[in-house]
Amino acid sequence: MDNFIEAVNNAVGDPAITAMLVSLVPLIELKGAIVFARASGLGFLAALGASYLGSTIVFIPIFFLLRPILNLMKKVKWFNSFANKVETYFQKKADEVKNRKGKMGEAGIKMLGVFVFIAIPLPMTGVWTGTAIAVFLGLKFRQVILPVLGGNLVAGLIISVLAELLKGYLDYVLYGLFALVVIMLAVFIVKIALTKPKEAAAAETKEPAQEEPENKDGE
């Protein structure tokens, strides 16, 4: 693992830039980048700062390009089904956030849901998925900024503290993260494959038409 880390850092030229680039990768994001940066020898703040910066700025292109890319894919025969399934998957995630009850306004509930989703550093959570959910919640760009910035910072602090406590075992943590990324990717692919496009799901849940009652007069 040390040889691998050294080879990657030598190829890029700077451990901080390497951490930023690693944090841009889906599924790895902030969580994996911080551990990688600490294993590279970066200090607490340097690893957190570089990883946070890279994993945060990625939300801007995701927010503005996700729907256009999906719409473009739906026009291509080979990618139409995949794009519809991805759209349905994230719409279901967005509906889960939307259906949570509370005293805050509707926009406040959505923003809080995005913040919590990004702030909890668990598999399949993070800026990539959180921003996609925000898009399908219909939030405006200005409403997404604070939940992303705040949620990612909380997640970064949690992971940084854990990495500090486990700094003697970072090699093993990286091995575990790589294995987890592979598993998460497989789970995501299976979920997308099993997701039914919204048209098909709507057709299944649609109640069958009731037969018209017979006319009392026999007409």
C-alpha positions as a Markdown table, in Angstrom:
| # | Residue | x | y | z |
|---|---|---|---|---|
| 1 | Met | 0.0 | 0.0 | 0.0 |
| 2 | Asp | 2.9 | 2.4 | 0.8 |
| 3 | Asn | 4.3 | 1.7 | -2.7 |
| 4 | Phe | 1.0 | 2.4 | -4.3 |
| 5 | Ile | 0.5 | 5.7 | -2.4 |
| 6 | Glu | 4.0 | 6.8 | -3.3 |
| 7 | Ala | 3.5 | 5.9 | -7.0 |
| 8 | Val | 0.2 | 7.9 | -7.1 |
| 9 | Asn | 1.7 | 10.9 | -5.4 |
| 10 | Asn | 4.8 | 10.8 | -7.6 |
| 11 | Ala | 2.6 | 10.7 | -10.7 |
| 12 | Val | 0.7 | 13.8 | -9.6 |
| 13 | Gly | 3.5 | 15.6 | -7.9 |
| 14 | Asp | 1.8 | 16.9 | -4.8 |
| 15 | Pro | 0.0 | 14.9 | -2.0 |
| 16 | Ala | -2.5 | 17.8 | -1.5 |
| 17 | Ile | -3.4 | 17.9 | -5.2 |
| 18 | Thr | -3.6 | 14.1 | -5.2 |
| 19 | Ala | -6.1 | 14.2 | -2.3 |
| 20 | Met | -8.2 | 16.8 | -4.2 |
| 21 | Leu | -8.3 | 14.6 | -7.3 |
| 22 | Val | -9.1 | 11.4 | -5.3 |
| 23 | Ser | -12.0 | 13.3 | -3.6 |
| 24 | Leu | -13.6 | 14.0 | -7.0 |
| 25 | Val | -14.2 | 10.3 | -7.7 |
| 26 | Pro | -17.7 | 9.0 | -7.0 |
| 27 | Leu | -18.1 | 6.6 | -4.1 |
| 28 | Ile | -14.6 | 7.4 | -2.8 |
| 29 | Glu | -15.2 | 11.2 | -2.4 |
| 30 | Leu | -14.3 | 12.9 | 0.8 |
| 31 | Lys | -14.1 | 9.8 | 3.0 |
| 32 | Gly | -11.5 | 7.9 | 1.0 |
| 33 | Ala | -9.6 | 11.0 | 0.1 |
| 34 | Ile | -9.0 | 12.0 | 3.7 |
| 35 | Val | -7.7 | 8.5 | 4.6 |
| 36 | Phe | -5.5 | 8.4 | 1.5 |
| 37 | Ala | -4.1 | 11.9 | 2.3 |
| 38 | Arg | -3.3 | 11.0 | 5.9 |
| 39 | Ala | -1.6 | 7.8 | 4.7 |
| 40 | Ser | 0.4 | 10.0 | 2.3 |
| 41 | Gly | 1.8 | 11.9 | 5.2 |
| 42 | Leu | -0.4 | 15.0 | 5.1 |
| 43 | Gly | -1.4 | 16.5 | 8.5 |
| 44 | Phe | -4.9 | 16.7 | 9.9 |
| 45 | Leu | -5.8 | 20.1 | 8.5 |
| 46 | Ala | -4.0 | 19.7 | 5.2 |
| 47 | Ala | -5.7 | 16.4 | 4.5 |
| 48 | Leu | -9.1 | 17.7 | 5.5 |
| 49 | Gly | -8.7 | 21.0 | 3.6 |
| 50 | Ala | -7.6 | 19.4 | 0.3 |
| 51 | Ser | -10.2 | 16.6 | 0.4 |
| 52 | Tyr | -13.0 | 19.0 | 1.4 |
| 53 | Leu | -12.2 | 21.4 | -1.4 |
| 54 | Gly | -12.2 | 18.8 | -4.1 |
| 55 | Ser | -15.2 | 16.9 | -2.9 |
| 56 | Thr | -17.3 | 20.1 | -2.4 |
| 57 | Ile | -16.7 | 21.9 | -5.7 |
| 58 | Val | -17.9 | 18.9 | -7.6 |
| 59 | Phe | -21.5 | 19.6 | -6.6 |
| 60 | Ile | -21.6 | 22.6 | -9.0 |
| 61 | Pro | -21.3 | 20.6 | -12.3 |
| 62 | Ile | -23.4 | 17.8 | -10.8 |
| 63 | Phe | -26.2 | 20.3 | -10.0 |
| 64 | Phe | -26.3 | 21.9 | -13.5 |
| 65 | Leu | -25.4 | 18.9 | -15.7 |
| 66 | Leu | -27.2 | 15.9 | -14.2 |
| 67 | Arg | -30.6 | 16.5 | -15.7 |
| 68 | Pro | -29.2 | 17.6 | -19.2 |
| 69 | Ile | -27.0 | 14.5 | -19.3 |
| 70 | Leu | -29.9 | 12.2 | -18.4 |
| 71 | Asn | -32.1 | 13.9 | -20.9 |
| 72 | Leu | -29.5 | 13.5 | -23.6 |
| 73 | Met | -29.0 | 9.8 | -22.6 |
| 74 | Lys | -32.7 | 9.2 | -22.9 |
| 75 | Lys | -32.5 | 10.2 | -26.6 |
| 76 | Val | -30.0 | 7.5 | -27.3 |
| 77 | Lys | -31.5 | 4.0 | -27.7 |
| 78 | Trp | -28.7 | 2.2 | -25.9 |
| 79 | Phe | -28.8 | 4.4 | -22.8 |
| 80 | Asn | -32.5 | 5.2 | -22.6 |
| 81 | Ser | -33.4 | 2.5 | -20.2 |
| 82 | Phe | -30.4 | 3.2 | -17.9 |
| 83 | Ala | -31.1 | 6.9 | -17.8 |
| 84 | Asn | -34.7 | 6.3 | -16.9 |
| 85 | Lys | -33.7 | 3.9 | -14.1 |
| 86 | Val | -31.2 | 6.4 | -12.7 |
| 87 | Glu | -33.8 | 9.1 | -12.8 |
| 88 | Thr | -36.3 | 6.9 | -11.0 |
| 89 | Tyr | -33.8 | 5.8 | -8.4 |
| 90 | Phe | -32.9 | 9.4 | -7.4 |
| 91 | Gln | -36.5 | 10.5 | -7.6 |
| 92 | Lys | -37.4 | 7.8 | -5.0 |
| 93 | Lys | -34.6 | 9.0 | -2.8 |
| 94 | Ala | -35.9 | 12.6 | -3.2 |
| 95 | Asp | -39.4 | 11.5 | -2.3 |
| 96 | Glu | -38.2 | 9.9 | 0.9 |
| 97 | Val | -36.7 | 13.3 | 2.0 |
| 98 | Lys | -39.8 | 15.1 | 0.8 |
| 99 | Asn | -42.2 | 12.9 | 2.8 |
| 100 | Arg | -40.5 | 13.6 | 6.1 |
| 101 | Lys | -42.8 | 15.7 | 8.3 |
| 102 | Gly | -41.7 | 18.6 | 10.5 |
| 103 | Lys | -42.5 | 22.1 | 11.5 |
| 104 | Met | -40.1 | 23.7 | 9.0 |
| 105 | Gly | -41.3 | 24.9 | 5.6 |
| 106 | Glu | -41.2 | 22.5 | 2.6 |
| 107 | Ala | -37.9 | 24.0 | 1.3 |
| 108 | Gly | -36.4 | 23.8 | 4.8 |
| 109 | Ile | -37.3 | 20.2 | 5.2 |
| 110 | Lys | -35.7 | 19.4 | 1.8 |
| 111 | Met | -32.5 | 21.4 | 2.6 |
| 112 | Leu | -32.2 | 19.7 | 6.0 |
| 113 | Gly | -32.7 | 16.3 | 4.4 |
| 114 | Val | -29.8 | 17.0 | 1.9 |
| 115 | Phe | -27.6 | 18.3 | 4.8 |
| 116 | Val | -28.2 | 15.2 | 6.9 |
| 117 | Phe | -27.7 | 12.9 | 4.0 |
| 118 | Ile | -24.3 | 14.4 | 3.2 |
| 119 | Ala | -23.2 | 14.9 | 6.8 |
| 120 | Ile | -23.5 | 11.2 | 7.8 |
| 121 | Pro | -20.4 | 9.5 | 6.4 |
| 122 | Leu | -21.9 | 6.2 | 5.4 |
| 123 | Pro | -21.6 | 4.1 | 2.2 |
| 124 | Met | -23.7 | 5.6 | -0.7 |
| 125 | Thr | -23.9 | 9.0 | 1.0 |
| 126 | Gly | -21.9 | 12.1 | 0.1 |
| 127 | Val | -21.9 | 15.1 | -2.2 |
| 128 | Trp | -22.5 | 13.2 | -5.4 |
| 129 | Thr | -25.7 | 11.5 | -4.2 |
| 130 | Gly | -26.8 | 14.4 | -2.0 |
| 131 | Thr | -26.6 | 16.8 | -4.9 |
| 132 | Ala | -28.5 | 14.5 | -7.2 |
| 133 | Ile | -31.2 | 14.2 | -4.6 |
| 134 | Ala | -31.3 | 18.0 | -4.3 |
| 135 | Val | -31.8 | 18.2 | -8.1 |
| 136 | Phe | -34.8 | 15.8 | -8.0 |
| 137 | Leu | -36.2 | 17.7 | -5.0 |
| 138 | Gly | -36.4 | 20.8 | -7.2 |
| 139 | Leu | -34.2 | 22.9 | -4.9 |
| 140 | Lys | -32.6 | 26.0 | -6.4 |
| 141 | Phe | -28.8 | 26.4 | -6.6 |
| 142 | Arg | -28.7 | 28.9 | -3.8 |
| 143 | Gln | -30.7 | 26.5 | -1.6 |
| 144 | Val | -28.2 | 23.7 | -2.1 |
| 145 | Ile | -25.0 | 25.6 | -1.3 |
| 146 | Leu | -25.3 | 25.7 | 2.5 |
| 147 | Pro | -26.5 | 22.0 | 2.9 |
| 148 | Val | -23.6 | 20.8 | 0.8 |
| 149 | Leu | -20.9 | 23.0 | 2.4 |
| 150 | Gly | -22.1 | 22.3 | 5.9 |
| 151 | Gly | -22.9 | 18.6 | 5.5 |
| 152 | Asn | -19.6 | 17.9 | 3.8 |
| 153 | Leu | -17.7 | 19.7 | 6.5 |
| 154 | Val | -19.4 | 17.7 | 9.2 |
| 155 | Ala | -18.6 | 14.4 | 7.4 |
| 156 | Gly | -15.0 | 15.6 | 6.8 |
| 157 | Leu | -14.5 | 16.3 | 10.5 |
| 158 | Ile | -15.9 | 13.0 | 11.6 |
| 159 | Ile | -13.7 | 11.0 | 9.1 |
| 160 | Ser | -10.6 | 13.2 | 10.0 |
| 161 | Val | -11.0 | 12.4 | 13.7 |
| 162 | Leu | -11.5 | 8.7 | 13.0 |
| 163 | Ala | -8.4 | 8.8 | 10.7 |
| 164 | Glu | -6.4 | 10.4 | 13.5 |
| 165 | Leu | -7.5 | 7.8 | 16.0 |
| 166 | Leu | -6.6 | 5.0 | 13.5 |
| 167 | Lys | -3.5 | 6.5 | 12.0 |
| 168 | Gly | -1.5 | 3.5 | 12.9 |
| 169 | Tyr | -3.8 | 1.3 | 10.9 |
| 170 | Leu | -4.4 | 3.5 | 7.8 |
| 171 | Asp | -3.1 | 0.8 | 5.4 |
| 172 | Tyr | -5.7 | -1.6 | 6.6 |
| 173 | Val | -8.4 | 1.1 | 6.5 |
| 174 | Leu | -7.5 | 1.9 | 2.8 |
| 175 | Tyr | -7.7 | -1.8 | 2.0 |
| 176 | Gly | -11.1 | -1.9 | 3.6 |
| 177 | Leu | -12.2 | 1.3 | 1.7 |
| 178 | Phe | -11.2 | -0.1 | -1.6 |
| 179 | Ala | -13.1 | -3.3 | -0.9 |
| 180 | Leu | -16.1 | -1.2 | 0.2 |
| 181 | Val | -16.0 | 0.9 | -3.0 |
| 182 | Val | -16.2 | -2.3 | -5.1 |
| 183 | Ile | -19.1 | -3.6 | -3.0 |
| 184 | Met | -20.9 | -0.3 | -3.1 |
| 185 | Leu | -20.4 | -0.1 | -6.9 |
| 186 | Ala | -21.9 | -3.6 | -7.3 |
| 187 | Val | -24.8 | -2.8 | -5.0 |
| 188 | Phe | -25.5 | 0.5 | -6.9 |
| 189 | Ile | -25.5 | -1.4 | -10.3 |
| 190 | Val | -27.8 | -4.0 | -8.9 |
| 191 | Lys | -30.2 | -1.4 | -7.5 |
| 192 | Ile | -30.2 | 0.5 | -10.8 |
| 193 | Ala | -30.8 | -2.7 | -12.7 |
| 194 | Leu | -33.7 | -3.7 | -10.5 |
| 195 | Thr | -35.2 | -0.2 | -10.5 |
| 196 | Lys | -38.3 | 0.1 | -12.7 |
| 197 | Pro | -38.7 | 3.2 | -14.8 |
| 198 | Lys | -41.3 | 5.6 | -13.4 |
| 199 | Glu | -43.7 | 4.8 | -16.3 |
| 200 | Ala | -43.6 | 1.1 | -15.6 |
| 201 | Ala | -43.9 | 1.6 | -11.8 |
| 202 | Ala | -46.9 | 3.9 | -12.3 |
| 203 | Ala | -48.5 | 1.3 | -14.6 |
| 204 | Glu | -48.2 | -1.4 | -11.9 |
| 205 | Thr | -49.6 | 0.7 | -9.2 |
| 206 | Lys | -52.5 | 2.0 | -11.3 |
| 207 | Glu | -55.8 | 0.5 | -10.1 |
| 208 | Pro | -57.7 | -1.5 | -12.7 |
| 209 | Ala | -60.7 | 0.3 | -14.1 |
| 210 | Gln | -63.9 | -0.6 | -12.4 |
| 211 | Glu | -66.7 | -2.1 | -14.5 |
| 212 | Glu | -69.7 | 0.2 | -15.0 |
| 213 | Pro | -72.7 | -1.0 | -13.1 |
| 214 | Glu | -75.6 | -2.3 | -15.1 |
| 215 | Asn | -78.5 | 0.0 | -15.8 |
| 216 | Lys | -81.4 | -0.8 | -13.5 |
| 217 | Asp | -83.8 | -0.6 | -16.4 |
| 218 | Gly | -81.7 | -3.2 | -18.2 |
| 219 | Glu | -80.5 | -0.7 | -20.8 |
